């Protein structure tokens, strides 16, 4: 009963934010399909690439390594900064509010004046966040599927789309685990969110630099975005399970550290 009440509280508090993010995420991927199908975008990008200096050609190649076909461009939409921004925002905001945000608002002291175990509290927040990230990932898949159907594009298989949703879910879960670990040590939700977003931006740009500049390729395994590969899944029909395992390990480590710290910290 306590868990259900806490879940209801989280749903009422975070529901509008999650619904808006899910709708924007689905709409973005629907519009990606609309843009790709509206003109011969691949040919236009190919012509543009040949007119660019060699360094910029390398940059375009790293961003569209799935190819300039319709499938490759739709896959690129999942690696677009907008996609990462929406997903990471949900993951980090939920983590920042779970501990540091509640302490900052004073709600934590009120909550723990009730017969609520810290383990139950932390586990319920994690459950709610993972369900939210799962629904967000599926919303993106729905947007892609509807876009392909609406604009008569070749359809991806259900297995490929579900694998893609799993990869995106694991990436955002990893960011949630990292941010939750910081949240379990923090007292201000805004500061925790800021740290989380900074790490995400650094990871995104480090991955781009590592792919663009061979001398910096050693940084790739240290970026979370390196373990998210929509092109491999949608274009090459691959199943990068080793990448999934790395993201799962980061998620588990972050949540475990957060739970350990939260059980031992003083409030506030």
C-alpha positions in Angstrom: 0.0 0.0 0.0 2.8 2.4 0.9 4.5 1.7 -2.5 1.3 2.2 -4.4 0.6 5.5 -2.6 4.1 6.7 -3.4 3.8 5.7 -7.0 0.5 7.6 -7.2 2.2 10.6 -5.7 5.1 10.4 -8.2 2.6 10.0 -11.1 0.6 13.0 -10.1 3.7 15.1 -9.6 5.8 14.0 -12.6 3.0 12.9 -14.9 2.6 16.2 -16.9 6.3 16.5 -17.4 6.7 12.9 -18.6 3.6 13.1 -20.9 5.0 16.3 -22.5 8.4 14.8 -23.0 7.0 11.6 -24.5 4.7 13.5 -26.8 7.6 15.7 -28.0 9.8 12.6 -28.4 7.3 10.8 -30.6 6.5 13.9 -32.6 10.2 14.5 -33.2 10.7 11.1 -34.7 7.5 11.4 -36.7 8.8 14.6 -38.2 12.2 13.1 -38.9 10.3 10.6 -41.2 8.4 13.5 -42.7 11.6 15.4 -43.5 13.4 12.3 -44.9 10.5 11.4 -47.2 9.6 14.9 -48.4 12.6 15.2 -50.7 15.7 13.3 -51.7 17.6 14.4 -48.6 20.3 11.7 -49.0 21.2 13.0 -52.5 21.3 16.6 -51.3 23.5 15.8 -48.4 25.8 13.7 -50.6 26.2 16.7 -53.0 26.8 19.0 -50.0 29.4 16.7 -48.5 31.5 16.7 -51.7 31.6 20.5 -51.6 32.9 20.6 -48.0 36.6 20.6 -46.8 38.0 17.2 -45.9 37.7 17.8 -42.2 34.0 18.6 -42.4 33.5 15.6 -44.7 34.9 13.4 -42.0 32.5 15.0 -39.5 29.5 14.3 -41.7 30.7 10.7 -42.3 31.0 10.1 -38.5 27.5 11.5 -37.9 25.9 9.5 -40.8 28.0 6.3 -40.6 24.8 4.4 -41.1 24.7 5.8 -44.6 22.7 8.6 -46.4 19.8 6.2 -47.3 16.4 6.7 -45.8 17.0 4.1 -43.2 20.4 5.7 -42.3 18.8 9.1 -41.9 16.0 7.8 -39.8 18.5 6.0 -37.6 20.5 9.3 -37.3 17.4 10.9 -35.9 17.8 8.7 -32.8 21.3 10.0 -32.4 20.2 13.6 -32.9 21.0 16.0 -30.0 17.2 16.6 -29.6 16.6 12.9 -29.0 19.4 12.8 -26.4 18.3 16.0 -24.8 14.7 14.8 -24.2 15.8 11.4 -22.9 18.5 12.7 -20.7 16.3 15.4 -19.3 13.8 12.9 -18.1 16.4 10.6 -16.6 18.3 13.4 -14.8 15.3 15.4 -13.6 13.7 12.2 -12.1 17.0 11.4 -10.3 17.7 14.9 -9.1 14.2 15.2 -7.6 14.3 11.7 -6.0 16.7 12.6 -3.1 18.4 16.0 -3.4 15.2 17.7 -4.7 13.1 16.3 -1.9 15.7 17.4 0.7 15.9 20.9 -0.8 12.1 21.3 -0.7 11.8 20.0 2.8 9.5 17.1 1.7 12.0 14.5 2.8 11.6 15.2 6.5 7.9 15.0 6.2 8.0 11.8 4.2 10.3 10.0 6.7 8.2 11.1 9.7 5.8 8.5 8.3 6.4 4.7 8.6 8.3 4.6 5.3 11.6 2.6 5.0 14.4 4.3 3.1 14.8 1.1 1.0 11.2 1.2 0.0 11.4 4.9 -0.8 14.5 4.5 -3.0 13.2 1.3 -4.7 9.9 2.9 -5.6 11.6 5.9 -7.1 13.8 3.7 -9.2 10.8 1.6 -10.3 8.9 4.7 -11.3 11.9 6.1 -13.2 12.6 2.9 -15.1 8.9 2.6 -16.1 8.9 6.2 -17.2 12.1 5.8 -19.3 10.6 2.6 -20.8 7.4 4.4 -21.9 9.5 7.3 -23.3 11.6 4.9 -25.4 8.4 3.2 -26.7 6.9 6.6 -27.5 9.9 7.2 -29.8 9.4 3.9 -31.5 5.7 4.7 -32.0 6.7 8.0 -33.6 9.1 6.3 -36.0 6.6 3.6 -36.9 3.7 6.0 -37.5 6.0 8.3 -39.6 7.2 5.4 -41.8 3.6 4.2 -42.3 2.2 7.7 -42.9 4.9 8.6 -45.5 5.1 5.2 -47.3 8.7 4.6 -46.2 10.2 1.1 -45.8 9.3 -0.3 -42.4 11.7 -1.4 -39.8 11.0 -4.8 -38.3 9.4 -5.0 -34.9 12.4 -6.8 -33.5 14.8 -4.0 -34.7 12.6 -1.3 -33.2 12.2 -3.1 -29.9 16.0 -3.6 -29.8 16.5 0.1 -30.5 14.0 1.0 -27.7 16.0 -1.2 -25.3 19.3 0.4 -26.3 17.8 3.9 -25.8 16.2 2.8 -22.5 19.5 1.4 -21.2 21.4 4.6 -22.2 19.0 6.8 -20.3 18.8 4.4 -17.4 22.6 4.7 -17.1 22.3 8.5 -16.9 19.6 8.0 -14.3 21.8 5.8 -12.2 24.7 8.3 -12.4 22.5 11.2 -11.5 20.8 9.3 -8.7 24.2 8.6 -7.2 25.0 12.3 -7.2 21.5 13.0 -5.9 22.0 10.7 -2.9 25.0 12.9 -1.9 23.5 16.3 -2.7 21.2 18.7 -1.0 20.1 20.8 -4.0 18.2 19.3 -7.0 19.3 22.0 -9.3 23.0 21.5 -8.7 22.6 17.7 -9.2 20.8 18.2 -12.4 23.4 20.7 -13.6 26.2 18.2 -12.9 24.3 15.4 -14.7 23.6 17.6 -17.8 27.3 18.7 -17.9 28.4 15.1 -17.9 26.0 14.2 -20.6 27.2 17.1 -22.8 30.8 16.2 -22.3 30.0 12.6 -23.2 28.2 13.6 -26.4 31.0 15.8 -27.6 33.8 13.5 -26.5 32.2 10.7 -28.6 32.0 13.1 -31.6 35.6 14.1 -31.2 36.8 10.5 -30.7 35.1 9.5 -34.0 36.4 12.5 -35.9 40.0 12.5 -34.7 41.7 9.2 -34.6 44.2 10.4 -32.0 41.4 10.9 -29.6 39.7 7.5 -30.3 40.8 6.3 -26.9 38.1 8.4 -25.2 35.3 6.5 -26.9 34.9 3.6 -24.4 34.7 6.2 -21.6 31.6 7.9 -23.1 28.2 6.5 -22.5 27.0 7.6 -26.0 29.5 5.2 -27.5 27.3 2.4 -26.3 24.2 3.6 -28.1 24.2 2.6 -31.8 20.9 3.0 -33.6 22.7 2.7 -37.0 24.0 -0.8 -36.0 20.5 -1.9 -35.1 18.4 -0.3 -37.8 20.8 -0.3 -40.8 23.0 -3.2 -40.2 20.4 -5.3 -38.4 22.8 -6.0 -35.6 22.2 -6.7 -31.9 25.0 -5.1 -29.9 24.4 -7.0 -26.7 27.9 -6.3 -25.4 27.0 -2.6 -25.5 23.8 -3.3 -23.7 25.7 -5.1 -20.9 28.0 -2.1 -20.4 25.0 0.3 -20.0 23.3 -2.2 -17.7 26.4 -2.4 -15.5 26.7 1.4 -15.3 23.0 1.6 -14.3 23.3 -1.0 -11.7 26.4 0.5 -10.2 24.8 4.0 -10.0 21.6 2.7 -8.4 23.6 0.5 -5.9 25.8 3.4 -4.8 22.8 5.7 -4.4 20.9 3.1 -2.3 24.0 2.5 -0.1 24.6 6.2 0.4 20.9 7.0 1.0 20.5 4.4 3.7 23.4 6.0 5.6 23.0 9.7 5.1 21.5 12.2 7.5 18.4 14.2 6.5 18.6 17.0 5.6 
